Amino acid sequence: MIAQNKKARHDYAIVDKYECGVVLMGTEVKSLRQGRASLVDGFATIDGGEVYLHGVHIPEYEMGSWTNHTPRRVRKLLLHKGEILRLIGKTKESGLTLVPLSMYFSDGKVKVELALARGKKSYDKRQDLAKRDADRDIQQALGRRAKGRTD
């Protein structure tokens, strides 16, 4: 795992997930191998039948020379044509957006988990937080009961 976008899971309701390859320069891969990336401001767009990743910050490689990359450049994502056509239809019809959830290595290649997501309202976020707190309290109570304590 290189980077995760925890804010996306809080701000969006995830409808579907896709695994995408990323077109990168050599210094970007070296920087990612050091575990340095930020997906917080990231989003994806579909232009001309191709998917592009915007706003993802991969810092410059410190040992790079004049061939170093720009940290916030637009990067092309690699998906099958059928997946791209499905994404085009979904994003046009119902106000869904494409958000990167995580970036990781798979067999030496950098992959991005791209989510088709719908924005949450503030009351949805509060309900999710309340549910998470209630689940945590239940688990703590079960743990105390299993240990024989009744605090």
C-alpha positions as CSV (number, residue, x, y, z in Angstrom):
1,M,0.0,0.0,0.0
2,I,1.4,3.4,-1.0
3,A,-1.4,5.8,-0.1
4,Q,-5.0,5.7,1.0
5,N,-7.7,8.4,0.6
6,K,-9.6,8.1,3.9
7,K,-11.4,11.4,3.3
8,A,-13.0,9.9,0.2
9,R,-14.7,7.2,2.2
10,H,-16.0,9.8,4.6
11,D,-17.2,12.2,2.0
12,Y,-18.6,9.8,-0.6
13,A,-20.9,6.8,-0.7
14,I,-19.0,4.2,-2.8
15,V,-21.1,2.6,-5.6
16,D,-18.5,0.6,-7.5
17,K,-14.7,0.0,-7.5
18,Y,-12.3,-0.5,-10.4
19,E,-8.6,-1.4,-10.4
20,C,-6.6,0.8,-12.9
21,G,-3.1,0.9,-14.1
22,V,-1.3,4.3,-14.2
23,V,1.0,5.7,-16.8
24,L,4.0,7.0,-14.9
25,M,7.5,8.4,-15.5
26,G,10.5,6.6,-14.0
27,T,11.1,9.2,-11.2
28,E,7.5,8.9,-10.2
29,V,7.8,5.2,-9.6
30,K,11.0,5.7,-7.6
31,S,9.3,8.3,-5.5
32,L,6.3,5.9,-4.9
33,R,8.6,3.1,-3.9
34,Q,9.7,5.4,-1.0
35,G,6.0,5.5,0.0
36,R,5.4,9.1,-0.8
37,A,2.1,10.1,-2.4
38,S,-1.1,12.0,-1.5
39,L,-4.6,11.2,-2.9
40,V,-6.5,13.7,-0.8
41,D,-7.3,16.2,-3.6
42,G,-7.5,13.5,-6.3
43,F,-10.3,12.9,-8.8
44,A,-10.6,11.4,-12.2
45,T,-12.2,12.7,-15.5
46,I,-13.1,11.0,-18.8
47,D,-11.9,13.0,-21.8
48,G,-12.1,11.6,-25.4
49,G,-12.7,8.1,-24.2
50,E,-9.7,8.0,-21.9
51,V,-9.6,8.3,-18.1
52,Y,-7.2,10.8,-16.5
53,L,-6.2,11.3,-12.8
54,H,-6.0,14.9,-11.6
55,G,-4.8,16.4,-8.3
56,V,-2.7,13.4,-7.0
57,H,0.5,14.6,-5.5
58,I,3.6,12.5,-6.1
59,P,6.6,14.5,-4.7
60,E,9.7,14.9,-6.9
61,Y,12.3,12.2,-6.5
62,E,15.2,13.6,-4.5
63,M,17.9,11.8,-6.5
64,G,16.4,12.8,-9.8
65,S,18.1,15.0,-12.3
66,W,16.6,17.3,-15.0
67,T,14.3,14.4,-16.0
68,N,12.3,14.8,-12.7
69,H,8.5,15.0,-13.0
70,T,6.0,17.6,-12.0
71,P,4.4,16.6,-8.7
72,R,0.7,17.3,-9.6
73,R,0.7,16.5,-13.3
74,V,-2.3,14.8,-15.0
75,R,-1.8,11.0,-15.3
76,K,-3.5,8.6,-17.7
77,L,-5.3,5.6,-16.2
78,L,-5.4,2.3,-17.9
79,L,-8.8,0.5,-18.1
80,H,-10.5,-1.8,-20.5
81,K,-12.7,-0.2,-23.1
82,G,-15.9,-1.8,-21.7
83,E,-15.1,-0.4,-18.3
84,I,-14.5,3.1,-19.7
85,L,-17.8,3.0,-21.6
86,R,-19.6,1.9,-18.4
87,L,-18.0,4.7,-16.5
88,I,-19.0,7.2,-19.1
89,G,-22.7,6.1,-18.9
90,K,-22.7,6.1,-15.1
91,T,-21.1,9.5,-14.6
92,K,-23.3,11.2,-17.3
93,E,-26.6,9.8,-16.0
94,S,-26.8,10.2,-12.3
95,G,-24.3,12.7,-10.8
96,L,-21.6,10.2,-9.8
97,T,-18.0,11.1,-9.7
98,L,-14.7,9.2,-9.9
99,V,-12.5,9.3,-6.8
100,P,-9.2,7.4,-6.1
101,L,-9.4,5.4,-2.9
102,S,-5.9,3.9,-2.7
103,M,-2.6,3.4,-4.6
104,Y,-0.6,0.3,-4.3
105,F,1.9,-2.0,-6.0
106,S,0.7,-5.2,-7.6
107,D,3.3,-7.5,-9.2
108,G,5.7,-4.5,-9.4
109,K,3.2,-2.3,-11.2
110,V,1.4,0.7,-9.6
111,K,-2.3,0.3,-9.4
112,V,-5.0,2.8,-8.4
113,E,-8.3,1.7,-6.9
114,L,-10.8,4.0,-8.5
115,A,-14.3,4.4,-7.0
116,L,-17.5,5.4,-8.7
117,A,-19.0,7.5,-5.8
118,R,-21.9,9.7,-4.9
119,G,-21.4,12.7,-2.5
120,K,-22.8,12.3,1.0
121,K,-24.9,15.0,2.7
122,S,-23.8,16.2,6.1
123,Y,-26.6,14.2,7.9
124,D,-25.4,11.0,6.1
125,K,-21.9,11.7,7.5
126,R,-23.3,12.2,11.0
127,Q,-25.3,8.9,10.8
128,D,-22.2,7.0,9.7
129,L,-20.2,8.4,12.6
130,A,-23.0,7.5,15.1
131,K,-23.2,4.0,13.7
132,R,-19.4,3.5,14.0
133,D,-19.5,4.8,17.6
134,A,-22.4,2.4,18.4
135,D,-20.6,-0.5,16.9
136,R,-17.4,0.3,18.8
137,D,-19.4,0.5,22.1
138,I,-21.0,-2.9,21.3
139,Q,-17.6,-4.5,20.6
140,Q,-16.2,-3.1,23.8
141,A,-19.1,-4.4,25.9
142,L,-18.8,-7.9,24.3
143,G,-15.0,-7.8,25.1
144,R,-15.7,-6.9,28.7
145,R,-18.3,-9.6,29.0
146,A,-16.0,-12.2,27.6
147,K,-13.4,-11.3,30.2
148,G,-16.0,-11.6,33.0
149,R,-16.0,-7.9,33.8
150,T,-19.2,-6.0,34.3
151,D,-18.2,-2.3,34.5
